């Protein structure tokens, strides 16, 4: 157990460091290119390859991790992120749309290799019969990651304002390189590597519960990113006239709060291990929140107060939804298939993020933030309906 806890802390520390750079680079790109005159849709398109290659990476990454070890896939992800950061730290004249999209593609591959490796790695460190500890460790890893992503938003905005775009990227890449060296030294080799090499054709899940959960995840995270990725930061910047550091600080506080709620989900649910019913009830509860925010904005209620209060409520309920999903995919996977199931599941997550990101720019440009919020509520409704399929699938076969 002592060795397992040590390895869990090393994985979590590496995941934290990576997440800081992931949050920072997103805020840097959104705000910097908006300042250069890019439209909301053009800013969204900069993340197109980031999200698309996240789909590909999750699909292939679980299979790769089971063959070469999760520690190695995690470190490959860190290395690719360092390259992506360095690629963007070039003269402004080099930063064409195609060039930035390619750098973001590397960052997307890096992010999902790192996330898949960290979350699947936790399964290997917990005894199979200890579902309570698994829920706590997964919730803590996921929640703390999101807390650090919030810090990354703030860090990116502050570095942009006070150090400039290029210097910010160089600082981030140097810090992540140091962490890569440390974790590569401390983690055991071959973590999560299976004894028998799985076939590539096995990357698609044939388990009904995993498929229903993955489909619900697609719409759940698509619903968040439809208004959060482009629409919200641009609305705060161009409509409410917030400075970059104010936007970064606000979103950082929100994501930190979101991460804290996610980490404490086992306490909020009073230690009960979540099931299919939990997932569906939480999704339907979440649906009403973006709809209420959109209605308040439509009624010309103070937009600053509406956004702040609405985001707090949305963040709390969404965090519990996400924590339950993250636990279920790990809990319902066997030790032999965990990396492949987690990879397949986060492929659906990346697909939802890609869809949400593209829609965020297009819908904000054509329908404003109210349109983004309305679409978000619709996506969550679909996620809730798909979650109902989990009950039947779990009853037929509990993986």
VENCOR-V46381 format. One line per field, one symbol per residue. psi: psi as a letter, one per 30 degrees, with the letter a starting at -180 (. if undefined). A space follows every 10 residues. Layout:
psi = ???
This chain:
psi = eeeeeeeeee eeeeeeeeee eeeeeeeeee eefeffgkle eeeeffgeee eefeeeeeef eeeeefefkf eeeeeeeeee eeeeeeefhl keffileeee eeefeeeeee efeeeeeeee eeeffkkefi eeeeeeeeee eeeeeeefee eeeeeeeeee effleeeeee eeeeeeeeee eeeeeekllg kfklekjllf fgfkkgkeee eeeeeeeeee feeefefeee eeeeeeefef hkleeeeeee eeeeeeeeee eeegeeeegh fkklaeeeee eeeeeeefee eeeeeeeegg kjeeeeeeee eeeeeeeeee eeeeeeeeee egklefgeee eeeeefeeee eeeeeeeeee eeeeeffaee eeeeeeeeee eeeeeefffe eeeeeejj.
